[in-house]
């Protein structure tokens, strides 16, 4: 998907989430980022949707970049420390087995 298509999808997702939150204001109870975005863009009892969506997209992108960078750092460190990688793989395998998931099923 192109960057423009991805932006459209993110804005559609944001619209849906914002509208759901406006209809159910007790979900976040004013304590999460989405409620903060909505409250910051409320003027005279009306929610300004475009600024809400702009803020939502900014938060989404920042979170995505942070996650990507963290995962990149994690993978790089695991390659530098094979003993940690082995321990991690053992723990993951134990969890998968405990949930009835085999390594072969990860390809499905």
N, CA, C and O of each residue as an XYZ file, in Angstrom:
432
protein
N       0.843     -1.191      0.000
C       0.000      0.000      0.000
C       0.880      1.244      0.000
O       1.947      1.270      0.612
N       0.419      2.252     -0.685
C       1.175      3.498     -0.739
C       1.022      4.254      0.578
O       0.140      3.956      1.383
N       1.891      5.230      0.779
C       1.828      6.044      1.994
C       0.487      6.765      2.085
O      -0.075      6.908      3.171
N      -0.015      7.214      0.957
C      -1.306      7.920      0.935
C      -2.446      6.976      1.344
O      -3.335      7.362      2.102
N      -2.413      5.748      0.841
C      -3.442      4.776      1.206
C      -3.369      4.433      2.689
O      -4.394      4.283      3.354
N      -2.154      4.311      3.195
C      -1.988      4.010      4.615
C      -2.517      5.149      5.476
O      -3.156      4.912      6.501
N      -2.255      6.376      5.065
C      -2.758      7.529      5.804
C      -4.281      7.534      5.815
O      -4.895      7.821      6.842
N      -4.886      7.220      4.688
C      -6.350      7.152      4.613
C      -6.876      6.096      5.585
O      -7.851      6.333      6.298
N      -6.229      4.934      5.610
C      -6.658      3.860      6.514
C      -6.509      4.263      7.983
O      -7.383      3.975      8.801
N      -5.411      4.924      8.309
C      -5.189      5.363      9.689
C      -6.239      6.394     10.082
O      -6.771      6.349     11.191
N      -6.539      7.328      9.172
C      -7.558      8.344      9.466
C      -8.949      7.712      9.606
O      -9.743      8.148     10.440
N      -9.247      6.697      8.802
C     -10.529      6.002      8.933
C     -10.616      5.290     10.280
O     -11.649      5.333     10.948
N      -9.530      4.639     10.670
C      -9.489      3.975     11.961
C      -9.654      5.001     13.083
O     -10.395      4.772     14.038
N      -8.959      6.132     12.959
C      -9.064      7.190     13.958
C     -10.477      7.733     14.056
O     -10.983      7.957     15.155
N     -11.111      7.943     12.924
C     -12.496      8.435     12.917
C     -13.395      7.477     13.678
O     -14.192      7.892     14.519
N     -13.263      6.194     13.378
C     -14.085      5.185     14.038
C     -13.836      5.177     15.549
O     -14.785      5.160     16.332
N     -12.570      5.188     15.958
C     -12.240      5.159     17.382
C     -12.719      6.410     18.104
O     -13.242      6.330     19.216
N     -12.543      7.558     17.475
C     -12.965      8.819     18.097
C     -14.481      8.849     18.253
O     -14.988      9.218     19.312
N     -15.206      8.465     17.210
C     -16.669      8.456     17.288
C     -17.161      7.472     18.344
O     -18.099      7.774     19.082
N     -16.537      6.299     18.420
C     -16.898      5.326     19.455
C     -16.655      5.893     20.843
O     -17.474      5.714     21.744
N     -15.538      6.574     21.016
C     -15.213      7.135     22.334
C     -16.175      8.264     22.703
O     -16.573      8.390     23.861
N     -16.546      9.077     21.725
C     -17.502     10.156     21.997
C     -18.839      9.559     22.444
O     -19.496     10.089     23.339
N     -19.231      8.451     21.812
C     -20.498      7.803     22.169
C     -20.411      7.065     23.500
O     -21.428      6.866     24.163
N     -19.206      6.658     23.897
C     -18.991      5.912     25.149
C     -17.908      6.596     25.976
O     -16.805      6.066     26.108
N     -18.207      7.761     26.531
C     -17.168      8.541     27.217
C     -16.606      7.892     28.479
O     -15.556      8.316     28.963
N     -17.270      6.885     29.020
C     -16.769      6.246     30.241
C     -15.686      5.211     29.976
O     -15.100      4.681     30.920
N     -15.404      4.911     28.696
C     -14.410      3.885     28.377
C     -13.022      4.294     28.869
O     -12.399      3.548     29.624
N     -12.535      5.439     28.466
C     -11.203      5.875     28.888
C     -11.224      6.691     30.156
O     -10.201      6.847     30.823
N     -12.387      7.212     30.491
C     -12.580      8.027     31.695
C     -11.600      9.191     31.769
O     -11.171      9.587     32.852
N     -11.250      9.732     30.608
C     -10.382     10.908     30.581
C      -8.934     10.649     30.911
O      -8.176     11.590     31.145
N      -8.531      9.383     30.934
C      -7.183      9.062     31.396
C      -6.261      8.517     30.316
O      -5.122      8.161     30.617
N      -6.712      8.439     29.073
C      -5.820      7.904     28.049
C      -5.583      8.942     26.952
O      -6.193     10.011     26.947
N      -4.691      8.608     26.030
C      -4.288      9.561     24.992
C      -5.460      9.964     24.104
O      -5.565     11.125     23.708
N      -6.340      9.018     23.788
C      -7.468      9.345     22.913
C      -8.404     10.341     23.576
O      -8.866     11.280     22.928
N      -8.690     10.151     24.855
C      -9.529     11.127     25.565
C      -8.855     12.494     25.624
O      -9.519     13.523     25.497
N      -7.552     12.507     25.814
C      -6.813     13.774     25.856
C      -6.920     14.496     24.517
O      -7.115     15.710     24.472
N      -6.789     13.741     23.428
C      -6.922     14.325     22.085
C      -8.318     14.913     21.908
O      -8.466     16.035     21.424
N      -9.334     14.161     22.296
C     -10.712     14.629     22.134
C     -10.955     15.878     22.977
O     -11.513     16.858     22.482
N     -10.543     15.854     24.243
C     -10.764     17.007     25.124
C     -10.026     18.239     24.626
O     -10.531     19.355     24.746
N      -8.839     18.049     24.069
C      -8.056     19.188     23.577
C      -8.683     19.828     22.346
O      -8.409     20.987     22.037
N      -9.518     19.081     21.650
C     -10.130     19.586     20.420
C     -11.627     19.832     20.567
O     -12.369     19.831     19.585
N     -12.054     20.042     21.799
C     -13.453     20.367     22.057
C     -13.584     21.876     22.234
O     -12.896     22.485     23.053
N     -14.471     22.455     21.458
C     -14.729     23.899     21.534
C     -16.228     24.114     21.654
O     -16.999     23.687     20.795
N     -16.630     24.774     22.722
C     -18.040     25.085     22.957
C     -18.922     23.840     22.893
O     -20.022     23.887     22.343
N     -18.448     22.738     23.448
C     -19.221     21.504     23.485
C     -19.208     20.713     22.195
O     -19.846     19.663     22.116
N     -18.502     21.184     21.185
C     -18.415     20.489     19.897
C     -16.988     19.967     19.699
O     -16.015     20.641     20.039
N     -16.883     18.763     19.148
C     -15.579     18.173     18.861
C     -15.176     18.548     17.441
O     -15.925     18.312     16.493
N     -13.996     19.128     17.298
C     -13.470     19.452     15.972
C     -12.741     18.208     15.454
O     -11.651     17.874     15.917
N     -13.359     17.539     14.495
C     -12.877     16.237     14.053
C     -11.535     16.301     13.340
O     -10.676     15.457     13.597
N     -11.321     17.264     12.458
C     -10.056     17.305     11.702
C      -8.836     17.449     12.612
O      -7.870     16.703     12.448
N      -8.849     18.382     13.565
C      -7.697     18.448     14.477
C      -7.539     17.172     15.315
O      -6.419     16.759     15.618
N      -8.667     16.550     15.687
C      -8.594     15.273     16.423
C      -7.879     14.225     15.577
O      -7.000     13.513     16.063
N      -8.265     14.139     14.309
C      -7.659     13.152     13.423
C      -6.180     13.438     13.193
O      -5.365     12.517     13.147
N      -5.835     14.714     13.047
C      -4.421     15.072     12.877
C      -3.611     14.632     14.095
O      -2.523     14.075     13.953
N      -4.144     14.883     15.290
C      -3.455     14.481     16.514
C      -3.382     12.962     16.624
O      -2.361     12.414     17.038
N      -4.473     12.279     16.252
C      -4.494     10.817     16.290
C      -3.417     10.244     15.376
O      -2.681      9.341     15.773
N      -3.323     10.765     14.158
C      -2.329     10.278     13.203
C      -0.920     10.512     13.749
O      -0.060      9.640     13.632
N      -0.681     11.676     14.341
C       0.643     11.967     14.915
C       0.992     10.974     16.019
O       2.112     10.465     16.068
N       0.034     10.696     16.907
C       0.276      9.750     17.997
C       0.482      8.339     17.447
O       1.340      7.603     17.935
N      -0.292      7.963     16.443
C      -0.172      6.636     15.838
C       1.206      6.459     15.202
O       1.867      5.438     15.397
N       1.624      7.458     14.447
C       2.931      7.386     13.789
C       4.063      7.364     14.809
O       5.025      6.610     14.658
N       3.952      8.182     15.839
C       5.001      8.205     16.862
C       5.094      6.851     17.552
O       6.192      6.354     17.800
N       3.950      6.253     17.860
C       3.946      4.942     18.491
C       4.517      3.868     17.583
O       5.241      2.979     18.031
N       4.187      3.958     16.305
C       4.689      2.978     15.340
C       6.198      3.078     15.199
O       6.894      2.063     15.166
N       6.700      4.294     15.118
C       8.150      4.485     14.989
C       8.878      4.012     16.239
O       9.925      3.370     16.153
N       8.323      4.329     17.388
C       8.935      3.904     18.645
C       8.988      2.383     18.726
O      10.007      1.808     19.110
N       7.890      1.741     18.364
C       7.836      0.282     18.388
C       8.841     -0.314     17.414
O       9.560     -1.252     17.758
N       8.895      0.225     16.205
C       9.827     -0.290     15.192
C      11.275     -0.144     15.652
O      12.077     -1.063     15.488
N      11.602      0.993     16.219
C      12.979      1.210     16.680
C      13.328      0.293     17.851
O      14.439     -0.231     17.936
N      12.362      0.108     18.750
C      12.602     -0.767     19.893
C      12.825     -2.200     19.436
O      13.737     -2.873     19.916
N      11.994     -2.671     18.508
C      12.155     -4.029     17.990
C      13.471     -4.189     17.242
O      14.125     -5.225     17.357
N      13.863     -3.183     16.484
C      15.150     -3.235     15.777
C      16.300     -3.351     16.763
O      17.215     -4.152     16.569
N      16.252     -2.553     17.819
C      17.289     -2.601     18.849
C      17.306     -3.975     19.516
O      18.372     -4.552     19.732
N      16.113     -4.499     19.843
C      16.014     -5.806     20.479
C      16.640     -6.892     19.605
O      17.426     -7.708     20.089
N      16.292     -6.901     18.326
C      16.820     -7.925     17.424
C      18.339     -7.805     17.265
O      19.046     -8.811     17.215
N      18.827     -6.578     17.188
C      20.272     -6.388     17.082
C      20.977     -6.904     18.332
O      22.021     -7.550     18.237
N      20.411     -6.620     19.497
C      21.018     -7.085     20.743
C      20.964     -8.608     20.851
O      21.902     -9.229     21.352
N      19.873     -9.207     20.384
C      19.779    -10.667     20.426
C      20.833    -11.323     19.539
O      21.344    -12.392     19.873
N      21.162    -10.692     18.414
C      22.208    -11.261     17.558
C      23.584    -11.131     18.214
O      24.468    -11.951     17.964
N      23.768    -10.117     19.045
C      25.050     -9.927     19.733
C      25.185    -10.804     20.973
O      26.286    -11.023     21.478
N      24.043    -11.305     21.456
C      24.046    -12.105     22.688
C      23.281    -13.404     22.459
O      22.129    -13.532     22.873
N      23.926    -14.373     21.795
C      23.234    -15.622     21.461
C      22.746    -16.392     22.693
O      21.765    -17.131     22.608
N      23.410    -16.229     23.821
C      22.960    -16.928     25.028
C      21.606    -16.389     25.496
O      20.762    -17.151     25.970
N      21.404    -15.096     25.365
C      20.112    -14.492     25.713
C      19.057    -14.932     24.696
O      17.918    -15.229     25.055
N      19.455    -14.968     23.431
C      18.549    -15.420     22.377
C      18.091    -16.856     22.634
O      16.913    -17.170     22.465
N      19.005    -17.715     23.037
C      18.661    -19.114     23.315
C      17.684    -19.207     24.484
O      16.724    -19.975     24.433
N      17.928    -18.423     25.537
C      17.033    -18.422     26.694
C      15.643    -17.932     26.298
O      14.631    -18.505     26.701
N      15.609    -16.881     25.514
C      14.333    -16.327     25.055
C      13.567    -17.344     24.211
O      12.362    -17.524     24.388
N      14.264    -17.999     23.303
C      13.618    -19.000     22.447
C      13.072    -20.157     23.287
O      11.989    -20.672     23.006
N      13.817    -20.563     24.313
C      13.350    -21.631     25.194
C      12.069    -21.200     25.903
O      11.112    -21.971     25.982
N      12.048    -19.983     26.412
C      10.859    -19.483     27.104
C       9.663    -19.382     26.155
O       8.546    -19.744     26.527
N       9.886    -18.898     24.945
C       8.809    -18.799     23.961
C       8.289    -20.190     23.621
O       7.078    -20.407     23.565
N       9.193    -21.125     23.398
C       8.786    -22.503     23.095
C       7.937    -23.085     24.225
O       6.936    -23.755     23.969
N       8.333    -22.832     25.475
C       7.578    -23.345     26.622
C       6.167    -22.757     26.650
O       5.202    -23.464     26.940
N       6.052    -21.481     26.351
C       4.731    -20.837     26.330
C       3.886    -21.413     25.198
O       2.708    -21.717     25.389
N       4.493    -21.563     24.015
C       3.759    -22.108     22.869
C       3.272    -23.518     23.168
O       2.117    -23.849     22.900
N       4.144    -24.345     23.718
C       3.757    -25.720     24.033
C       2.626    -25.703     25.057
O       1.672    -26.472     24.941
N       2.726    -24.842     26.045
C       1.686    -24.736     27.066
C       0.335    -24.326     26.497
O      -0.708    -24.629     27.077
N       0.356    -23.647     25.375
C      -0.891    -23.217     24.724
C      -1.265    -24.116     23.548
O      -2.223    -23.835     22.827
N      -0.510    -25.192     23.357
C      -0.812    -26.121     22.296
C      -0.434    -25.636     20.916
O      -1.017    -26.063     19.920
N       0.543    -24.742     20.852
C       0.989    -24.203     19.570
C       2.355    -24.814     19.245
O       3.264    -24.813     20.074
N       2.476    -25.324     18.047
C       3.774    -25.889     17.622
C       4.513    -24.876     16.754
O       3.902    -23.962     16.200
N       5.818    -25.040     16.639
C       6.585    -24.147     15.769
C       6.124    -24.248     14.339
O       6.158    -23.260     13.605
N       5.690    -25.426     13.927
C       5.208    -25.609     12.554
C       3.960    -24.780     12.279
O       3.755    -24.346     11.145
N       3.123    -24.548     13.286
C       1.878    -23.812     13.070
C       2.124    -22.316     12.853
O       1.218    -21.596     12.435
N       3.339    -21.848     13.135
C       3.624    -20.419     12.940
C       3.671    -20.058     11.451
O       3.574    -18.884     11.095
N       3.818    -21.061     10.582
C       3.829    -20.806      9.150
C       2.430    -20.645      8.581
O       2.273    -20.197      7.445
N       1.419    -21.001      9.349
C       0.037    -20.960      8.852
C      -0.553    -19.583      8.945
O      -1.707    -19.379      8.568
